[in-house]
Amino acid sequence: MTAERRLAALEAALSPTELVVRWLEEAHGFGGIEAYVRSMLDDPAVVPPADQLARVAASGARASLRGKGAEAIGKAVDGAIRETIFRFELVLRINTVSHELIDRQMLLNGVFSTMRRPDTAVVVALAFAAFLVFLLIALTAPVKNRLQGSPKLTP
């Protein structure tokens, strides 16, 4: 058995969690998910990770049930794809929420560190309030435009 065939057999036997962990390790090999995505955007021949994970999960499910009925194989393939994509989306969501929490904590640390000096506390509070109003306008403008029938995403 060649090394390629052994590797294919090992990949086919991976669970959905193992598939996503393997993908995450590959992404971190680029220094992080952001760098990984940038490298993928540079190469138009790259298959998106969700598609790639779904294909490997489906082929693994088919290989594990070789010789069984078509209905059993179909259910196993659907389940493997669903579980794998769920875990993939969960990793992306955890990454997004983590970055948002870190950004929010850094912002709060900046606000509270300047509040120790009373002369700048009011200025920082007003700047923070203005930032929140700007953020609210920026986030609601696309929704408002879509509700009014405008195809534009920006005001």
Sequence and secondary structure as in RCSB ss.txt:
>XXXX:A:sequence
MTAERRLAALEAALSPTELVVRWLEEAHGFGGIEAYVRSMLDDPAVVPPADQLARVAASGARASLRGKGAEAIGK
AVDGAIRETIFRFELVLRINTVSHELIDRQMLLNGVFSTMRRPDTAVVVALAFAAFLVFLLIALTAPVKNRLQGS
PKLTP
>XXXX:A:secstr
  HHHHHHHHHHT  HHHHHHHHHHHHHTTTSHHHHHHHHHH TT   HHHHHHHHHHHHHHHHTTTS HHHHHH
HHHHHHHHHHHHHHHHHHHHHHHHHHHHHHHHHHHHHHHTTSHHHHHHHHHHHHHHHHHHHHHHHHHHHHHHTT 
  S  
